[in-house]
Amino acid sequence: MSVQPVVGDPAPPDLRLAGLAVAAWLTALAGLHVGTRSLLLVSAAAAGLTTVSTLHLLGHLGRPGTVARRYGWIAVAVGLGVVCGAAATAARLAVRDAPPIRALAEARAPVTADLVIRDDPRPIRSVGRPGMLLVSTELVRLTGPDGQRVRASVRVLILATDPAWRGLLPGQRVTAEGRLGMPRGGDLTAAVLSTTGSPERHGAPSWAQRAAGTLRAGLQRACAPLPDDPGGLLPGLVVGDTSRLPPAVEADFQATGMTHLNAVSGSNVAIVVGAVLLLARWARAGPWLAVGLCGVALVGFVILVRPSPSVVRAATMGAIGLAALAAGRPRAALPALAAAVTVLVLVDPELAGDAGFALSVLATGGLLLLAPGMRDGLRRRGVPAGLAEALAVPAAAQLACGPVVAGISGTVSLVAVPANLLAVPAIAPATMLGVTAAMASPIWPAGAEFAAWLASWPAWWLVVIAHQGARLPAGNLPWPGGALGALLLAGLTVALLIAVRRPLVRRLVAVVGVGALLGALPVRLVASGWPPAGWVVVVCAVGQGDAVVLPVAPGRAVVVDAGPEPAAVDGCLRRLGVREVPLLVISHFHADHVGGVAGVFRGRRVDAVLMPPSTDPESGRDLVRSAATGGRAALLTTVAGARHPIGGVDLLVLGPPYPLAGTRSDPNNNSLVLRATVAGVRILLPGDAETDEQHAMVARTASGQLRADVLKVAHHGSAYQDPGFLDAVRPAVAFVPVGTGNAYGHPNPGLLARLSRGGARVLRTDTDGDLAAIRTSDGLAVARRGVPPGQHP
């Protein structure tokens, strides 16, 4: 018996359980932040109202009014959802806030903890401390400093620095010593354990975890001979292992909305097992056989990627949508999805605040509610059935997930849907060949390497799509962040889905969309020779360091900082035709700003070197003095408030307003902060100033002095940025000088998103090469030369 395509059902979707699921979800989410007492009050009030409503409805069973009764029962379901969500969350919060554990956490007591690993240890990149690992665990027993023993099943987050934590598997039991601390709140974590020691392992992981570890390691070995980009992507695509994924490729995938392909999410599970569904339909398998094949593939996939809680959650979401499509009953799947959401939230209320859970649910909901209509619309326009379904699935998932992504990132991706559509043909072959390589690796290594080589070709196509999509002008537009931005985009999405049913409205939406796209471009990207005509500042691609050039006259320029090594800054100045440097400014003496000072002097006349009052570190100061002495350049110092006009370049020193000491990095926080004005364009150059110096400047600087058109982002885009400082600058262009594959997690994704939300055009040297801001007759524009040889992302 063949499976007939699922056509649009004229009946409305069954939403009877949706109210229960949404109410339980939102109540649990609120409860994680308001506490147990408030939850109990809400639960009691909701229970009373639900009881009254139920008795009222039961008393009118024999009377007419079907519609009223239907909405009445939905209201009862909402009330039950509030009661259940509040009760479940309150119970878990009471366990989390158990007095013995909280007292030890508040006292930051040294403890010994017996733990069970809940998920894979993952590195923390944004804190500027390489090697730090975050490990989610379940506490079994805690021993305090006085020998007190506490048995409790609560969640403890581990901050570890010892590499021995990296190889632990979910389900493994360990003992660790460290200092207990308070969690940040908003989840079910009872305490944070900071440890510098290695864990003591007890027993071996389960057979499933060991099998998964063997297959994952085999896949990594098979991918080792491949080029870095496809070889690093393939394990992420197959099993969610992104340990070898180059940072630049990861950033491209984020910018194009393709991150779900290398992370285990509901949409990822749907895509992986959906390949089996398409094959089953092509083979004319019956609906129950198709469901069975999908189930077998789903179990195998869960074992391969490790059955951690996040994977099981994602598999649950994906299984619901696929079972509905395979069985041909999409209306029955929506109540099943609502029931699954309710059960998952009641069992683990922390999921209510998990972005991955929201994306999994929304992706599955989009698969059920939006994909059938999109597919049928494509088929009516002559698109073959298989292709129509392959196109509809990612488009529906992206539309459904868009509001959450916008709320998290503060941007709306215009390239996500076309990028995901272009990626569709490559996902199934790359995934199936990658799985083949993993399965063959223990018994036939040569065959595994061949399968991985075959899989690298579709993986390469995905890299190309992400790389090109991330470089499209205005591919990501700024959008309000947080819950308000998510709700706003959700409302607009629903309104557009309803409105575009009319041809006239479709045409109006297209015209308005194009106009909004053109009008939303904060600064246009121009393509021209190098150096571009009318340039007012160039940020050189010198690796993990700073080198900024300000034009004075043809062949003459002010240079601010010299990067980490001479050849890079010398090459940048040669490309710009700079033969004379009337002033070289050193923001501070760290090696990534002064290591290349000899390159500035190479074949050029340097008249003077301007240095900060701080001389730390002395090794960098001595290097600059030696270069200046050898080049017969004058040595000058400066202070906040001083002005240094050089031809058409006006330099005003804004910071540091006073010497700062005892900060996270005193050399960084005593960087010279300059505001340069070139051809009427304000350019702010804050060196490596971090939060302390930025905050001091906001407090001490006159209103409007920090405002600039172009911002050279401080400290290579680190997370240590003061929000008030960024609000005071409000740049139209933000340039990030940063090195490819640096070990510090630079630039910070949250910072880039914040700058984009503020309306800035953000470019970075690790992916865009030399960067220039240009004064044109139409205003400000930007240009990029491209990634220099040897620094390809």
C-alpha positions in Angstrom: 0.0 0.0 0.0 1.5 3.4 -0.9 1.4 6.4 1.3 -0.7 9.3 -0.2 0.8 12.8 0.3 -0.6 14.7 3.2 -2.8 17.4 1.8 -4.0 20.5 3.6 -6.8 19.6 6.0 -9.7 22.0 5.8 -10.5 21.5 9.4 -8.9 23.8 11.9 -6.0 22.4 14.0 -6.9 20.7 17.2 -5.8 23.1 19.9 -7.6 21.5 22.9 -4.3 20.5 24.6 -2.4 23.5 23.4 -3.7 25.7 26.2 -2.6 23.1 28.8 0.9 23.0 27.4 1.4 26.7 27.0 0.0 27.5 30.5 2.2 24.9 32.1 5.3 26.1 30.1 4.8 29.8 30.9 4.0 29.1 34.6 7.1 27.0 35.0 9.2 29.7 33.3 7.8 32.4 35.6 8.3 30.2 38.6 12.0 29.8 38.0 12.3 33.5 38.7 9.6 34.4 41.2 10.2 31.6 43.8 8.2 29.0 45.7 5.9 31.2 47.7 4.6 33.1 44.8 4.0 29.9 42.8 1.9 28.4 45.6 -0.3 31.5 45.7 -0.8 31.4 41.9 -1.5 27.7 42.1 -4.1 28.1 44.8 -5.9 30.9 42.9 -5.8 29.0 39.6 -7.1 25.8 41.3 -10.1 27.7 42.7 -11.0 29.3 39.3 -10.5 26.0 37.5 -12.8 24.2 39.9 -15.5 26.9 39.5 -15.3 26.8 35.7 -15.4 23.0 35.6 -18.6 22.9 37.8 -20.2 25.6 35.7 -19.5 23.6 32.5 -20.7 20.4 34.0 -23.9 22.0 35.0 -24.6 23.1 31.4 -23.8 19.8 29.6 -27.3 19.4 28.2 -27.8 22.9 27.0 -26.9 24.4 23.5 -23.8 26.4 22.9 -21.1 24.0 21.6 -18.7 26.9 20.7 -19.0 28.4 24.2 -18.4 25.0 25.8 -15.4 24.4 23.6 -13.8 27.7 24.7 -14.8 27.0 28.2 -13.0 23.7 28.2 -9.9 25.4 26.8 -10.1 27.9 29.7 -10.2 24.9 32.1 -7.2 23.4 30.3 -5.3 26.6 30.8 -6.2 26.6 34.5 -5.1 23.0 34.9 -1.8 23.9 33.1 -1.2 26.8 35.6 -1.9 24.5 38.6 0.2 21.7 37.3 3.1 23.9 36.2 3.1 25.8 39.5 2.9 22.6 41.6 5.7 20.8 39.7 8.0 23.8 39.7 7.4 24.7 43.4 8.3 21.1 44.3 11.6 21.2 42.4 12.4 24.6 43.8 11.8 23.4 47.3 14.4 20.6 46.7 16.8 23.0 45.1 16.7 25.5 48.0 17.2 22.8 50.7 18.8 24.7 53.7 21.8 22.5 54.2 23.1 22.9 50.6 22.2 26.6 50.5 24.1 27.3 53.7 27.2 25.7 52.4 26.9 27.6 49.1 26.4 30.9 50.8 29.5 30.3 52.9 31.5 29.2 49.9 32.6 26.2 51.9 35.1 23.6 50.7 33.3 20.3 50.0 33.6 16.9 48.6 30.8 15.9 46.2 29.7 12.6 44.7 28.2 13.4 41.3 26.7 11.9 38.2 27.5 13.6 34.9 24.4 14.8 33.1 25.8 16.1 29.8 29.1 16.5 27.9 31.6 18.9 29.4 31.9 21.9 27.3 34.5 24.7 27.1 33.7 28.3 28.1 35.1 30.6 25.5 33.7 34.0 26.5 35.4 34.4 29.9 38.9 35.0 28.5 40.3 32.0 30.4 41.2 29.2 28.0 40.8 25.7 29.4 37.7 26.4 31.6 35.1 23.7 31.4 31.4 23.8 32.3 30.0 20.4 33.5 26.4 19.8 34.3 26.0 17.2 37.1 23.4 15.6 39.5 24.5 15.6 43.1 24.3 12.3 45.0 26.1 13.1 48.2 27.9 16.2 49.7 30.4 16.2 52.5 31.0 19.6 54.2 34.1 20.9 55.9 33.1 19.6 59.3 32.3 16.1 58.0 28.5 16.8 57.6 27.0 14.6 54.9 24.0 15.7 52.9 22.2 13.4 50.5 20.1 15.2 47.9 19.3 14.8 44.2 19.9 18.3 43.0 21.7 19.9 40.1 25.2 21.2 40.6 27.2 23.1 37.9 30.9 22.4 37.8 33.5 25.0 36.8 36.7 23.0 36.2 40.1 23.7 34.9 41.7 20.3 34.9 41.7 18.7 31.4 40.8 15.3 33.0 37.1 16.5 33.1 37.1 16.8 29.3 36.8 13.1 28.6 33.8 12.3 31.0 30.7 10.8 29.6 27.1 11.4 30.6 25.9 8.9 33.2 29.4 8.5 34.7 29.8 8.8 38.5 32.7 10.8 39.9 33.9 12.4 43.1 35.3 16.0 43.1 36.7 18.4 45.6 36.2 22.2 45.4 34.5 25.2 46.8 30.8 25.6 46.7 29.1 28.8 45.5 25.7 30.3 44.8 24.2 29.9 41.3 23.0 32.8 39.2 19.3 31.7 39.5 16.6 31.3 36.9 17.0 27.5 36.7 17.2 24.4 39.0 20.9 24.6 39.7 21.3 24.3 43.5 25.0 25.3 43.6 28.2 25.9 41.6 31.3 23.9 42.4 34.6 25.5 41.4 37.4 22.9 41.3 41.0 22.9 40.0 41.6 19.2 40.7 40.8 16.1 38.6 37.7 14.0 39.1 37.9 10.6 40.8 36.0 8.2 38.5 33.8 5.4 39.9 33.1 2.6 37.5 32.6 2.7 33.7 29.9 4.5 31.7 27.0 2.6 30.3 27.4 0.4 27.2 25.5 3.0 25.1 27.8 5.8 26.2 30.9 3.6 25.5 29.6 2.6 22.1 28.9 6.2 21.3 32.4 7.3 22.4 34.0 4.6 20.2 32.0 5.6 17.2 32.5 9.4 17.7 36.3 8.9 18.1 36.3 6.8 15.0 34.5 9.5 13.0 37.1 12.1 14.2 39.9 9.8 13.0 38.3 9.3 9.7 37.9 13.1 9.3 41.5 13.9 10.3 43.0 13.7 6.8 40.3 16.1 5.4 40.8 19.9 5.1 40.0 21.9 8.2 36.6 23.4 7.2 34.7 20.3 5.9 36.7 18.0 8.3 35.7 20.0 11.3 32.1 20.4 10.1 31.3 16.8 9.4 31.4 15.5 13.0 29.3 18.4 14.0 26.8 17.6 11.3 26.6 13.9 12.2 27.0 13.8 16.0 27.1 17.4 17.2 30.8 17.3 17.9 32.2 20.7 17.0 35.5 20.4 18.8 37.4 20.7 15.5 35.1 23.2 13.8 37.1 26.4 13.0 35.8 29.5 14.8 35.3 31.4 11.5 33.1 28.6 10.1 31.1 28.5 13.3 30.6 32.3 13.0 29.4 31.9 9.4 26.9 29.2 10.4 25.5 31.5 13.1 25.2 34.4 10.8 23.3 32.4 8.2 21.0 30.6 10.6 22.5 27.2 9.9 23.8 26.4 13.4 21.1 23.8 13.9 22.9 21.6 11.4 25.9 21.1 13.8 24.0 21.1 17.1 21.6 18.4 18.3 18.2 20.1 18.2 14.7 19.1 17.3 15.1 20.4 13.7 18.5 18.5 13.4 16.8 15.3 14.5 13.9 15.9 12.0 16.4 16.4 9.2 18.5 13.3 10.0 15.5 10.9 10.4 13.6 12.7 7.7 16.0 11.3 5.2 14.8 7.8 6.2 11.2 8.9 5.8 11.8 10.1 2.3 13.6 6.9 1.4 10.7 4.9 2.9 8.2 6.9 0.8 10.3 6.5 -2.3 10.2 2.7 -1.7 6.4 2.9 -1.3 6.6 1.6 2.3 3.3 1.6 4.3 2.8 4.2 7.0 3.5 1.8 9.9 6.6 0.4 8.3 7.8 4.0 7.6 7.2 4.9 11.3 9.1 1.8 12.4 12.1 2.6 10.2 12.1 6.1 11.5 12.0 4.8 15.0 14.9 2.5 14.4 16.9 5.4 12.8 16.0 7.6 15.8 17.2 5.1 18.4 20.4 4.6 16.5 20.9 8.4 16.2 20.4 8.9 19.9 22.9 6.2 20.7 25.4 7.7 18.3 25.2 11.2 19.6 25.0 10.1 23.2 21.7 9.8 25.1 22.1 13.0 27.2 19.0 14.8 28.4 19.2 17.4 25.6 19.5 14.7 23.0 16.6 12.7 24.4 14.5 15.9 24.5 15.4 16.8 20.9 14.6 13.2 19.8 11.2 13.4 21.4 10.3 16.5 19.6 11.6 15.2 16.2 9.9 11.8 16.7 6.5 13.4 17.1 6.6 15.4 13.9 8.0 12.6 11.8 5.5 10.1 13.1 2.7 12.4 12.2 4.0 12.9 8.7 4.7 9.2 8.2 1.2 8.2 9.4 -0.5 11.0 7.4 -2.4 12.4 10.3 -1.0 15.9 11.1 -4.0 17.0 13.1 -3.5 14.1 15.6 0.2 15.1 16.0 -0.5 18.6 17.4 -2.2 17.3 20.5 0.6 14.8 20.9 3.1 17.6 20.7 1.2 19.6 23.4 1.0 16.5 25.6 4.7 15.9 25.2 5.5 19.5 26.0 3.4 19.3 29.1 4.9 16.1 30.4 8.5 17.3 29.7 7.9 20.6 31.5 6.3 19.0 34.5 9.1 16.4 34.7 11.8 19.0 34.3 10.6 22.6 34.8 14.0 23.9 33.9 13.3 23.2 30.3 10.8 26.1 30.3 13.7 28.5 30.3 15.9 26.6 27.9 16.3 28.2 24.5 17.1 24.8 22.9 13.8 23.4 24.2 11.9 26.3 22.7 13.6 25.9 19.4 12.9 22.2 19.4 9.2 22.7 20.1 8.8 25.5 17.6 10.6 23.6 14.9 8.3 20.7 15.4 5.3 22.9 15.5 6.3 24.6 12.3 6.8 21.1 10.8 3.2 20.2 11.7 1.4 23.5 11.1 3.3 25.3 8.4 5.1 22.7 6.4 2.1 20.9 4.9 0.6 24.1 3.6 3.9 25.3 2.1 4.5 21.9 0.5 1.0 21.8 -1.0 1.4 25.3 -2.3 4.7 24.3 -4.0 3.1 21.2 -5.5 0.2 23.3 -7.0 2.9 25.3 -8.7 4.5 22.2 -10.3 7.2 21.4 -7.9 7.8 17.6 -7.5 6.5 16.1 -4.3 9.9 15.1 -2.8 11.5 18.5 -3.6 8.5 20.4 -2.3 8.6 18.6 1.0 12.4 19.1 1.2 12.0 22.8 0.7 9.0 23.2 3.0 10.6 21.6 6.1 13.5 24.1 6.6 11.4 27.1 5.6 8.7 26.2 8.1 11.2 25.5 10.9 13.0 28.8 10.2 9.8 30.8 10.3 8.7 29.1 13.5 12.1 29.5 15.3 12.8 33.1 14.0 11.2 34.9 16.9 13.2 33.0 19.5 16.5 33.5 17.6 15.7 37.2 17.2 15.1 37.5 20.9 18.4 35.8 21.8 20.6 37.4 19.2 19.0 40.8 18.7 19.1 40.3 14.9 16.9 39.0 12.1 18.6 36.9 9.5 17.5 37.6 5.9 19.7 34.9 4.5 18.7 32.1 6.8 15.8 30.7 4.7 17.6 30.8 1.3 20.8 29.5 2.9 18.9 26.6 4.5 17.1 25.9 1.2 20.4 25.7 -0.7 21.8 23.5 2.0 19.0 20.9 1.7 20.5 18.8 -1.1 23.8 18.4 0.8 22.5 17.5 4.3 21.2 14.0 3.6 24.3 12.7 1.7 26.7 14.3 4.1 24.9 12.9 7.1 24.4 9.4 5.7 28.0 9.1 4.6 29.2 10.5 7.9 27.1 7.9 9.8 28.6 5.3 7.5 32.1 6.5 8.3 31.3 6.4 12.1 29.8 2.9 11.9 32.6 1.5 9.8 35.5 3.1 11.8 35.9 0.3 14.4 36.0 -2.5 11.9 37.2 -1.0 8.6 39.3 2.3 9.1 40.2 2.6 5.4 36.5 2.3 4.4 35.6 4.9 7.0 38.1 7.4 5.6 36.8 6.8 2.1 33.2 7.5 3.3 34.4 10.6 5.2 36.1 11.8 2.0 32.9 11.4 0.0 31.0 13.2 2.8 33.4 16.1 2.7 32.1 17.2 -0.7 28.5 18.0 0.4 30.0 19.3 3.7 32.2 21.6 1.6 29.1 22.9 -0.1 27.6 23.8 3.3 30.7 25.7 4.2 30.5 27.6 0.9 26.9 28.5 1.5 27.6 29.7 5.1 30.8 31.6 4.0 29.1 33.5 1.2 25.8 34.0 3.0 27.6 35.6 6.0 29.2 38.1 3.7 26.0 39.4 2.0 25.4 43.1 2.9 22.7 43.4 5.6 22.3 39.6 5.8 21.5 40.2 9.5 19.4 43.2 10.4 19.3 44.7 13.9 16.2 43.8 15.9 15.0 44.5 19.5 16.4 41.8 21.8 14.8 39.9 24.7 11.2 38.8 25.1 9.8 42.0 23.6 11.7 41.5 20.4 10.7 37.9 20.2 7.0 38.7 20.7 7.1 41.5 18.2 8.6 39.3 15.5 6.1 36.5 16.3 3.2 38.9 15.9 4.5 40.2 12.6 5.1 36.6 11.4 1.5 35.5 12.2 0.1 38.6 10.6 2.1 38.1 7.4 1.2 34.4 7.2 -2.5 35.4 7.4 -2.2 38.4 5.0 -0.2 36.8 2.2 -3.1 34.5 1.3 -4.3 37.5 -0.8 -2.4 38.2 -4.0 -2.5 42.0 -3.6 -1.2 41.7 -0.1 1.6 39.5 -1.3 2.7 42.1 -3.8 2.5 44.9 -1.2 4.6 42.8 1.3 7.2 42.2 -1.4 7.5 45.9 -2.2 7.6 46.9 1.5 10.1 44.2 2.3 12.5 45.3 -0.4 12.1 48.9 0.7 12.7 48.0 4.3 15.7 46.0 3.4 17.3 48.9 1.5 16.4 51.4 4.2 17.7 49.2 7.0 21.2 49.0 5.6 23.1 51.0 8.2 26.2 51.5 6.0 26.6 50.2 2.5 29.4 48.0 1.5 31.3 49.3 -1.6 33.5 47.3 -3.9 36.5 49.2 -5.2 40.3 49.1 -5.5 42.7 49.3 -2.6 43.0 51.7 -0.9 39.5 52.9 -1.7 39.0 56.5 -2.7 37.9 58.7 0.2 39.1 56.4 3.0 39.3 58.0 6.4 40.5 55.0 8.5 41.9 51.5 7.8 42.0 48.8 10.4 44.7 46.4 9.3 44.4 42.6 9.4 47.5 41.8 11.5 46.2 38.7 13.3 45.4 38.9 17.0 46.4 42.6 17.5 45.8 46.2 16.5 47.1 48.4 13.8 45.0 51.4 12.6 45.9 53.9 9.9 44.6 57.5 9.5 45.4 59.3 6.3 47.1 62.7 6.5 48.1 63.2 2.8 49.0 61.0 -0.1 51.8 58.8 1.2 51.5 60.1 4.8 49.4 58.7 7.6 49.1 58.5 11.4 49.5 54.9 12.7 47.9 53.8 15.9 49.5 50.6 17.3 51.7 48.2 15.3 50.2 44.7 15.7 52.0 41.6 17.0 54.7 41.2 14.3 56.6 43.5 11.8 55.7 41.8 8.5 51.9 42.2 8.9 51.8 45.9 9.7 54.5 46.6 7.1 52.4 44.8 4.4 49.3 46.8 5.4 51.2 50.1 5.1 52.7 49.1 1.8 49.2 48.3 0.4 48.1 51.8 1.4 51.1 53.4 -0.1 52.3 54.9 3.2 55.9 56.1 3.0 55.9 58.6 5.9 54.4 58.4 9.4 54.4 61.8 11.1 53.0 60.2 14.3 53.0 56.7 15.6 50.7 56.3 18.6 51.0 53.4 21.1 47.9 52.8 23.1 49.7 50.5 25.6 52.7 48.2 25.7 51.2 44.7 25.3 53.0 42.6 22.6 49.9 42.4 20.4 50.1 46.2 20.0 53.9 46.8 19.9 55.4 43.6 18.7 55.4 44.8 15.1 56.8 48.3 15.7 59.9 47.6 13.7 57.6 47.0 10.7 56.3 50.6 10.9 59.9 51.9 10.7 60.8 49.6 7.8 61.7 51.8 4.9 59.7 54.8 6.3 60.4 58.0 8.1 58.7 58.2 11.5 58.8 61.7 13.0 57.4 61.0 16.5 56.1 58.2 18.8 53.3 59.1 21.2 53.2 56.9 24.3 50.8 56.5 27.2 51.7 57.5 30.8 51.6 53.9 32.0 54.8 52.0 31.2 53.5 48.5 32.0 54.8 46.0 30.8 58.3 47.3 30.6 59.4 44.8 28.0 57.0 46.4 25.5 58.1 49.9 26.5 61.7 49.0 25.9 60.9 47.6 22.5 59.2 50.8 21.4 62.0 53.0 22.8 64.6 51.0 21.0 62.7 51.2 17.7 62.2 55.0 18.1 65.9 55.5 19.0 67.0 53.5 16.0 64.6 55.4 13.7 65.5 58.8 15.2 61.9 59.5 16.1 61.0 61.8 19.0 59.4 60.2 22.1 56.4 61.9 23.4 53.9 61.2 26.2 50.3 62.5 26.6 47.4 62.7 29.1 43.6 62.9 28.9 42.4 66.1 27.4 45.4 66.7 25.2 44.9 67.4 21.5 47.4 66.4 18.7 46.5 67.8 15.3 48.4 66.3 12.4 47.4 67.8 9.1 43.8 66.8 8.4 43.8 64.4 11.4 42.7 65.8 14.7 43.5 63.5 17.7 41.9 64.1 21.1 43.0 62.0 24.0 39.9 61.0 26.1 41.4 58.4 28.4 42.4 57.1 30.7 40.9 59.9 32.8 43.1 58.9 35.7 45.5 56.0 36.5 43.6 52.8 37.2 45.0 50.1 39.5 43.7 46.8 40.8 41.6 46.0 37.7 41.4 42.8 35.8 44.3 44.0 33.6 45.9 47.3 34.5 47.8 47.7 31.2 44.6 47.2 29.2 42.6 49.6 31.5 45.3 52.3 31.1 45.2 52.2 27.3 45.2 55.5 25.5 41.7 56.2 24.2 41.7 58.5 21.2 39.0 60.2 19.2 40.2 61.0 15.7 38.4 63.3 13.3 39.2 62.9 9.6 37.2 64.7 6.9 34.4 65.3 9.5 34.1 61.6 10.4 34.6 60.8 14.1 36.6 57.7 14.8 37.0 56.3 18.4 40.1 54.2 19.1 39.9 52.7 22.6 42.9 50.4 22.5 42.3 47.4 24.8 40.3 49.5 27.3 38.0 47.1 29.3 35.0 47.7 31.5 36.8 49.7 34.3 38.3 52.3 32.0 35.2 52.5 29.8 33.1 53.1 32.9 35.5 55.8 34.1 35.4 57.6 30.8 31.6 57.6 30.8 31.6 59.1 34.2 34.4 61.7 33.6 33.9 62.6 29.9 31.7 65.5 28.8 28.4 64.6 27.2 28.8 63.8 23.5 32.5 63.5 23.5 32.4 59.7 23.2 30.0 59.8 20.3 31.6 58.5 17.1 30.7 57.4 13.6 33.3 54.6 13.5 34.4 52.5 16.5 37.5 50.3 16.6 36.1 47.8 19.0 38.2 47.5 22.2 40.2 44.5 23.1 39.5 42.5 19.9 35.8 42.3 20.8 36.2 40.7 24.2 33.2 40.4 26.6 34.6 43.0 28.9 32.7 46.0 27.6 30.7 48.6 29.5 27.1 48.9 28.1 27.0 52.6 29.0 30.2 53.1 27.0 28.7 51.4 23.9 25.5 53.5 24.3 27.5 56.7 24.5 29.5 55.9 21.3 26.5 54.7 19.2 28.6 53.9 16.1 27.4 53.5 12.6 30.4 51.3 11.8 32.2 48.9 14.2 35.5 47.3 13.2 36.8 44.3 15.2 40.6 43.6 14.8 40.9 40.0 15.8 43.0 36.9 14.9 41.7 33.7 13.3 41.4 30.8 15.8 42.5 32.8 18.8 42.3 31.0 22.2 40.4 33.8 24.0 37.0 33.4 22.4 37.3 36.8 20.6 35.1 38.3 19.4 32.3 37.8 21.9 29.1 36.8 20.0 26.9 38.8 22.5 28.9 41.9 21.9 28.6 41.6 18.1 24.9 41.1 18.5 24.6 44.2 20.7 26.5 46.3 18.2 24.2 45.1 15.4 21.1 45.8 17.5 22.4 49.3 17.9 22.4 49.8 14.1 26.2 49.4 13.5 27.6 47.7 10.5 30.0 45.2 12.1 33.1 43.8 10.2 36.0 41.9 11.5 39.6 41.4 10.3 39.7 37.6 10.8 37.0 37.0 8.2 37.0 40.3 6.1 40.7 41.2 6.0 41.8 44.9 5.9 38.8 47.1 6.7 38.2 50.7 5.6 35.6 53.4 6.4 35.0 55.8 3.5 33.5 59.3 3.3 31.3 59.5 0.2 28.8 62.0 -1.2 26.0 59.9 0.2 27.5 59.6 3.7 29.6 56.8 5.3 30.5 53.5 3.5 32.8 50.6 4.3 35.1 48.4 2.2 37.1 45.3 2.9 40.1 44.0 1.1 39.6 40.3 1.9 41.3 37.8 4.1 45.1 38.0 3.7 47.0 34.9 2.5 47.6 32.4 5.3 44.7 33.7 7.3 41.8 32.1 5.5 39.1 31.2 7.9 
